[in-house]
Amino acid sequence: MRTSPISLIIAAILAVSASIASAQTVHHYDPGIPGSMVPCYLPSPGYPAGGPGIFGPVPLPMSGILGAPPALAGGIAIDQTTSRVFVTDGFLITTDYHNGYLPFTPPIAPPLPVPAPILLGGGPITGMGCDPATGTLWLTDGVSYAAAGLAAPFLLLAPPMPLPLPAGLAPLTGIDFEASSGTLWGVDAGGAVYNWVPFGGPVGPQPVAVVPGGAVAPFTGIAVNEHNGAGSVGAPFCSTQLPGFHVVVTEGLFLHDALGPNPPIPLASSGFVGSGGLAYSSDMQHLKGAGLAPIPTGLIGWRKPQHDGPGGLNAIRLTGAAPLTTALFLYDLCPIPGGLFVPFSGETLWINPLSGSFAYATLVTDAIGEVVAPVDLTFAPAGITFTGQFALYSPGSPLGYALSDAMTFTVGLP
């Protein structure tokens, strides 16, 4: 056991990381649940097989004005560096801010919706992807693609281009950018997955893969997991998570590992199929830990998505807890599998104090029951993972400390 300042957490984890790639969260734009995006946890130490986000849909109020997209249309993209979320029904593009980080980040008034650019096919936009490093929103209408500016009014940065892919492919229904390779990925309605260089040609034989299931419902979205691309640090040795899930696709019901043999992950879906989209974000995954305690333990979280590179300065947060109280931040590479239930209080302890990699930081809540612990992820390699949980001093609790929920997170590329 050791006590460490928060600034040493990343260095401690890097020293004991291993080799299986990690994953975190994708968000599904489900037109059957308007005004929101629906999180799906990718496999991680906390959720070895992945699963739906435990808090349900994340509100995106501005996107609530959009109508149901026509067949195969619609898309979603997330700029992690600014927490902006872009959604389209094919004709308009809305901008919201990632409300999964409320109340840790104050709300910001989003801009009004704007018309989506018209590409070579003249039809609705069928997919969007984001590259914050170059300020690019990638768009496709199924038969062509284009680079637009990453802010309303999303003006095209260059003329639209035909897709540099085999003739006769089904219309492209999703597009995303992979930061680790600098390439674009797309999926068509039949589940064929493609990879090509922006403004260039295909990367190897195409399609790269074909995901079964397109005959049941058309595939409508693709996302690239920015935790486990080339050069990333692997998951901790203690994790039992499924490997893979680097490129994922959906038909609106399940999340499929496009490049691997893993079983699909069920989405918290409305059952709406035929349009929509997927987007990746380096978001924390919550593990239920709080129960009945004599003091409020608050809500644990981060200030923004946990990405490295420019804008990587972040903070671990606790809000709504007992004021002026010692708050130990317990952390380890992996949580206790399934957690340790605490009798009488209904709490769950997720961090094993007997683990060789266990550590904690001693903090104190302020006068309104908050903790803000800055963590600079700017130079943290993608793939670093840990799980943390607050324990607040509480003599009346079974453990002498009251537990918050826990969270698992993995650093991703922006």
ABEGO torsion letter per residue (X at the ends): XBBBBAAAAAAAAAAABBABBBBBBBBBBBAABBGBBBBBBBBBAABAAEEBBAAEBBBBAAAAABBBBBBGBEBBBBBAAAGBBBBBAGABBBBBBBAAAOAABBBBBBBBBBBBBBBAAGBBBABBBBBAAAGBBBBBAGABBBBBBABOAGBBABBBBBBBBBBGBBBBABBBBBAAAGBBBBBBAAGBBBBBBBGBBBBEBOBABBBBGAAABBBABBBBBAAABBGBBBBBAABABBBEGABBBBAGABBBBAABABBBBBBBBAGBBGBEEBBBBBBBBBBBABBBBABBAEBBBBABBBBBEBGABBBBBBBGBBBGBBBBBBBBABBBBGEBBBBGAGBBBABBAABAABBBBBBBBBAAGBBBBBBBAAABBBGBBBBBBBBBBBAABAAGBBBBBBBBBBBBBX
